């Protein structure tokens, strides 16, 4: 069965057969028979499930459309409004059908036509209209202008309820507005922000609070998916959000805003008793707080970086000047449970993805005249740790798991090596004993936090070890993987053990015998999630121990793995288990593979090649990665038949509809190309006729496709192109110089000029490999100037020094003057000028990231080496080089302090960059390191296709 989801075909949902009596009692009135009573009967029928099922959605939609166009009496208009509300609030008409869409549009026209009429209450009409508008904006795009033009004046209506419902309607237009209608969202946002700026409450407290709640909700809808609008609105919106998050503390300011304290308010609110009025107002205040925090949550999710400068308004501080979400919400026993939980969710959203920002934090022990950003962040991190740890001791049990999850988000994003205090041990001591409790949610959250602490490289101190040592903790968690334990706890327990396998696998080695039995039994579990979790743990453990353990290189041990785990996993009906089986296959060390008997090697290779034909894309992606790993093994790289089998297997998958498959297939193809370039440089000693020019041409064409694909495929595509050109014959390059070779050069140029840093430096290195071929047709082709110009631009303007280094390295490959075209073209002299100017500007960081400073020396060395190489070519064939501009150019470079400080490249010919961070050699870091394993993605989510990540 294919793993891809079948296309969804819009069909009418089957309607259950109606009860005979209900069916006989539900005749649909004709448009001419419409009366208040008939409409009332229809509304009542729709509110009764037994009768509602007797109504055909298509007939109901046609009736509503017809009724909206009929001239009706005022009472009938009111009942039709009620009917429209009943129909669309209960979703009695499917809006994915054309008749449903027609009914929606006709109903909107009817309601707009009735606005302003004295026959129906405007607030009731707007309430009904709001239901129709919510999340259906794409269906009525043609009516946006009319709707906005009608609703905007009502925002200033004399009736507060009409104002509120008009605001609700405007907000609902923006719910799932879509990118094509951003202009409408901007217009509505500015209307609502102007209303917020002028907001001064009303004579009735409850109306003021309701109006403010609706206004904040509507503004929140307008900001979705529009970061520029968020940036524009934030300075005005955030102070109001803060006020509304803490109404009790900000009482004085909020009093003036919503009208508290105005004369006559209490008596005019209602006829409720004092206790009832207080209760109602408190409920509304809670709703206001909830709305404000939901707005803050949305801002943190959509534009987290814009909130970074405002963290101090909401997070704890050592000397707090404003209320915050921890002390005034999570720790406040007077606040409702749901608000305290929501406060945890907001803090989690603010912390999520903030690792780079928090890495700036650094605690200083000395006194300074000002507080730096690094010190301020360190103070916030400290206070957040301390206040949340305190919350663990005081919050009620329903809130406890959410506090744990908040701490988990903090741990995942915190740079503990920059802090003076190791809060990891404090957290460990606070929660490790809670694994014995019975609360499933708390136990799951604690396991997740403990896993994050392990990933954060926690080293237990004496106090922590005396409480629960890591070995004891591993034993306790292993027990929680047993079948009688709740599913969520079992899955979290396996995830914790995965963290231990990643970071401190020695703690698992001591318990491997019992753990092996646990994994083996869980791998046969009836629950898919548990089988995935168990094999993910096994794969992570094997990956972590692959290089450092003697037993993991034992052929016998891996043969046992094959029969015990791998073959059953590859035959599992669940795709994620099969994908993990392929991942486990990829962890066979090269030393173990060399020790296999031939038939055992054949078994492993057959399994990997066979799984690449699986029906499910995650399995295919994992199999392609495994083949990409195997093809680099020395004994297999010497097996031309296997190398070409891998090439023919992965090449079709480069054009797969699944992105993860394309990522891993293009990576495997690039590894094949590097093997070919290593074994057969310039195709001078091809031992097998199987490597035909046709096959090379097909692989180059496929690599060009990959180099034009997603960024995660492009780096592999250009890497493959460079190596395939290096492995091509002289005759092939000569014949294809203005066709396939030209197309290859053009796509490499495009990737030098655009894309991720990884793609750009791989593209520059691809040029190095092309120019390493002695018969590469450069110098006499139409594309020669374009290729050199791309390198010149990268050397001069790239913000990344590794890209500059690789572009400079590529210019070191040409061996003779003719490779730069005719003397008239001036390309060789332009190259020398480019290198000179690059050396002169090496200290000018400008827009270059500060992190590139560490590559500055290496760039200087490469610039000097390349300049000396090209100058030797230039001087050798230029008789008058010592005079005029040439002499000045040489002097500029030789007298440059950076040139003098540079050293000659090591390694003889200077072909390799001088930094281990650069792609080096024919077999690059990309192939040696590999792509992220399927199991590193969240396989337990079981969503079908798993995202690919570069790096293991």
Secondary structure, DSSP 8 states (H G I E B T S, - for coil): --SS---------------HHHHHT-----GGG--HHHHHHHHHHHTSHHHHTTS-HHHHHHHHHHHHHS---HHHHHHHHHHHHHHHHTT-S-TTSHHHHHHHHHHHHHHHHHTT-TTS-HHHHHHHHHHHHTT-GGGGGGGHHHHHHHHHHHTT-SSHHHHHHHHHHHHHHTTT--GGGHHHHHHHHHHHHHHHHT----SSHHHHHHHHHHHHHHHHHHHTT-HHHHHHHHHHHHHHHHHHHTTTTTHHHHHHHHTTT-TTHHHHH-S--HHHHHHHHHHHHHHHHHHHHHHHHHHHHH-HHHHGGGGGGTS--TT-SS--TIIIIIS-TTS-HHHHHHHHHHHHHHHTT-HHHHTT----SS--SS--HHHHHHHHHHHHHHHHHHHHHHS-HHHHHHHHHHHHHHHHH--GGGSSS-HHHHHHHHHGGGGGSS-HHHHHHHHHHHHHHHHTT----HHHHHH--HHHHHHHHHHTTSTTS-HHHHHHHHHHHHHHHHH-THHHHTTHHHHHHHHHHHTT-SSHHHHHHHHHHHHHHHHHHTTT-SGGG-HHHHHHHIIIIIHHHHT-SSHHHHHHHHHHHHT--HHHHHHS-HHHHHHHHHHHHHHTT-SSHHHHHHHHHHHHHHTTSHHHHT-HHHHHHHHHHHHGGGG-S-HHHHHHHHHHHHHHHHHHHHHSGGGSS---TTS-HHHHHHHHHHHHHHHTS-HHHHHHHHHHHHHHHHTS-HHHHHHTTTTHHHHHHHHHHHHHHSS-HHHHHHHHHHHHHHHTSTT---SSSTTHHHHHHHHHHHHHH-S-HHHHHHHHHHTT---SGGGG--GGG-HHHHHHHHHHHHHHTTT--TTS-GGGGGGHHHHHHHHHHHHHHHHHHHHHT-TTTTSHHHHHHHHHHHT-HHHHH----SSSS--S-S-TTS--SSS-HHHHH-B--GGGS-GGG--SS----B--
